[in-house]
């Protein structure tokens, strides 16, 4: 298949670290992009920087309650008001989905990388997410 390729990549994606045990490691993203650059494939793509997702974009795939929960868990002061049951029900506080002070800010650019990919694909171009 031919057509333009979009590669969403930037430092914001390198902050998306879940745990030592999780297979999605920032170094894997960096190594993949380094390989794309070293083979010359980068010259056939549009390099797009990641950007934070809007609340509306997040709510295209998550409930408003979930988006608000992530925002609350990202703020140490608000996190104290979240029940352990709500945390468990949403699947947080594990090695696969840890809670951090920057949870929303770090996960948001990963989400828009996927959105950018989907929009690029819809416009009949190829878009490659780095996640």
N, C-alpha and C positions, 0 to 999 in steps of 0.2 A: 504494500500500500504506500502511496506517496502522499505528500502534503506536509505542511509545516508541523513542527513538533515544539511544544512548549515544555520547558523544564522549570518547575517551581523549586527554587533553592535559595537559601540564604542563612545567615547566622541565627535567625530566630528559630529555625528548625533544629539547629544543633543544641538548643536548650531543652528539647523534649526528651528528657531522661526519666525513665520509669523506675528501674532498679537494676542492680547488677545481674539479676537472674532473667530479666526480660530480654527476649531476642531483638526487640527494636532498640538498638543502641545508636546514638548519634554518630559514632565512628563508622558504622556500616553505611550510613547515608553519605558521609564524606568520602569514603572509599569508592562508593558507586559513582559519585560525581567526578572524582579524580580519574576514574577509569574512562568515563564518558569523555572527559577533556583530553586524556592522553591518547585516545584512539582517533581524535579529530571529529567525533560525532557531535561535539558541542557546536561546531560551526554550522550544523544543519538544524539548529534549534533556536528558539527564542527563550532566553533565560529570564524568568520572571521572579521577582522577589516575593516572598510570602508576606501576607498582611493579616492583621487581626480580623477575625470574623465579626460581623455585626450580630446583634442579638437576633435580628430577623433571620439571618442566614443560619445561625445555630438552631433556631426553632423550626427550620425546614426539616430537620432530622431528629431533634430532641424536643421533649415537652418543655413548656415554659417553666414548669416546676423543677425539672432536671437542670436546666440552664441556671436558674436561680440558686439551686443547691450548690452547683459548682462554684458560682460566684461567692456564695457564703463560705464554702470550705476554703476558698482562696484567701480569705480575710481572717487572720487569727482572732480578732475580737468577735466577729460574727460566728466563727466556727464553734465557739463555746456554746452557742445556742442551738446547735444542730444535735438532735438526739442520736445516740449510737444505733438505734433501729433504722433511722433514715439513712445513715452512712452505710450500714450493712445492706439495706434494701437496694441501694444504688450501686452496690458493688465496689465501694471505695475501701481504702485502708488495707489493701493487700499489695503484694509485690507487683501484681499486674496493673494496679490502679491506685497508686499511693496518693496521699493528700500532701499538698505543699502550699506554701504561701503564694506561689506563682502559678498555681494549677490552671486557672482560667487564662492567664496571659500566655502561658507556654503552650497550652493545648489549642488555643484559638488559631494561631497561624497554621497548625497542622490541619485543622478543619478547612480553612480556606484553600489550602493546597489541593485538597480533594475537590472543593467547589470549583476552583479554577480549572482543574483537570476535566471535570464533568462538563463545564461550560465550553471548554475548548473542544472536547469530543463532540458535543452537540453541534458546534459550528463547523463540523467536518474537518477539523484539524486534529492532530494527535497531541495530546497533552500527557506528560508523564509525571505522576506524583513522585515525590522522593520518599514517601512513607510506605 
